[in-house]
Amino acid sequence: MILAAFLIAASPTMPTYEIQGDGYFRLERNDEIVYVQDGAFNVKDGLLLHRTGWPLTPPIRVPKGATDVSIAPDGFVTATIPSGRKTISQIVLAKFSPGSGLVKHDGVWLAPAKPRLGNPGDAGFGVVALLGEQRRVDRFQRDTWVAPQAQLSRATGETLVSVRSLTEVTKSTIRLDDIAGITGPLASTLKNVDLGPAPRIGADRVVTAVTVQSALRSAGITQKGVRIAVPDRAVVRRASRVVMPAEVEAFAKAWIEANIAEIGPVTLNTRLTERRIVAGDLTMRVTGKRDTGKSLILTIEGTVGGDRQFLKQVVFNKTAAAALTVKPGQRVRVVIRSNGVVVETFGKVRSVGAGGQVTVSIEDSKAVLSGFLQPDGSVEVKI
């Protein structure tokens, strides 16, 4: 725990605070930066000074005559002045990785390594709380911590952009409100800011505060009054699903049935593998057809939102007409397919053509229809 007992002369009854989690106060001592874990401060000459007499860095200036100085969970220092409540500044903390070589000397910490800087409440940094108040750091930093941020936004007039640690998107481009909760006066303006393309499947796109700041600049939006909170690691992923072989095979068979008069009877003979694609409505179409004499090979393209997701080849064996034994005058079973309706009847073979094409006369109606001989000896007619 880092104790922060703020001893403001103008506010002797000010409560005692503590920082829950990691972080060091940064003090400017002559020409160097030192670090402390206690936070006993007072005001002198309009500056918030540590009990050692050294100011915070960046310095926090308290307006003359300010009273009721208080600290928000994210380190914002506010005070009451004659014109009303005012946000003065925000505390900046330093955080060091393990083994960074911190050394304590004369009551302060010296660091040979450069620290990571952040505000209280940023991912990995502690938050300011009343001494003994049961507030957990992870709760402040969670994506669901919305209501207190909204309250702070109303109090400070800021717009808060809280980037989630993990977001799955379905679109090819990313908007700011896809990956972040936005509260404050500029929320409606910021939500449609374009952050660029979504990552491909299997790759994460890392989002940082710089990512958001650059997008705001590109959109011509001023960053004044906008505060951006990003976790230690915030990533965007492309939502996806798996296409099973049966789904592609079913499409290929339906295409064959629709073109049976041109192609003739075939049987499926292929082994497909499943494929992960981006989430969304899948559209398939045949982009190529190759007849080897013994086989028919279809090339099938799958797209989502106009973006190609896969190309697969489906192989069909061509059924040899010579293997079928029907002759003119022979009675055969006739299967008639029309707009999804299947009717079975009988007819007599009138003629047998190349490729297994058969002309039959339906017994009941005497209608003459043309179809293809199937391996089971029936004639399939598609109308």
GILIN-V69608 format. One record per backbone hydrogen bond with DSSP energy under -1.0 kcal/mol. NH is the residue of the N-H (numbers start at 0). CO is the residue of the C=O. Records with the same first field share a line. If there is no record, write none. Layout:
NH: CO  CO
//
This chain:
1: 18
3: 16
6: 40
7: 5
10: 7
13: 10
16: 3
17: 128
18: 1
19: 126
23: 93
24: 35
26: 33
27: 54
28: 31
31: 28
33: 26
34: 108
35: 24
38: 2
41: 48
43: 46
46: 43
47: 59
48: 41
49: 53
50: 39
52: 49
55: 47
56: 25
61: 45
65: 62
66: 79
69: 77
71: 75
74: 71
76: 88
77: 69
78: 85
79: 66
80: 83
83: 80
85: 78
87: 76
88: 76
90: 74
92: 117
93: 23
94: 115
99: 96
102: 109
104: 107
107: 104
108: 34
109: 102
115: 94
117: 92
120: 125
121: 118
124: 121
125: 21
126: 19
127: 72
128: 17
130: 15
132: 129
134: 132
139: 135
140: 136
141: 137
144: 141
145: 143
149: 145
150: 146
151: 147
152: 148
153: 149
154: 150
155: 151
156: 152
158: 224
159: 182
160: 226
161: 180
162: 228
163: 178
166: 234
168: 236
173: 195
175: 192
176: 190
177: 174
178: 175
179: 175
180: 161
182: 159
186: 183
189: 185
190: 186
192: 189
194: 173
197: 171
202: 199
204: 235
206: 233
211: 207
212: 208
213: 209
214: 210
215: 211
216: 212
217: 213
218: 214
219: 216
220: 215
225: 222
226: 158
228: 160
234: 164
235: 204
236: 166
238: 168
240: 276
242: 274
246: 243
247: 243
248: 244
249: 245
250: 246
251: 247
252: 248
253: 249
254: 250
255: 251
256: 252
257: 253
259: 256
262: 258
263: 259
266: 316
268: 314
274: 242
276: 240
278: 238
282: 302
284: 300
286: 298
287: 298
289: 296
291: 294
295: 315
296: 289
297: 313
298: 287
299: 311
300: 284
301: 309
302: 282
303: 306
306: 303
308: 301
309: 301
311: 299
313: 297
315: 295
316: 266
317: 293
318: 264
323: 320
328: 348
329: 326
331: 346
333: 344
334: 378
335: 342
336: 380
337: 340
340: 337
342: 335
344: 333
346: 331
347: 360
348: 329
349: 358
350: 358
352: 356
356: 353
357: 370
358: 350
359: 368
360: 347
361: 366
362: 345
365: 361
368: 359
370: 357
371: 379
372: 355
373: 377
376: 373
378: 332
379: 371
380: 334
382: 336
//
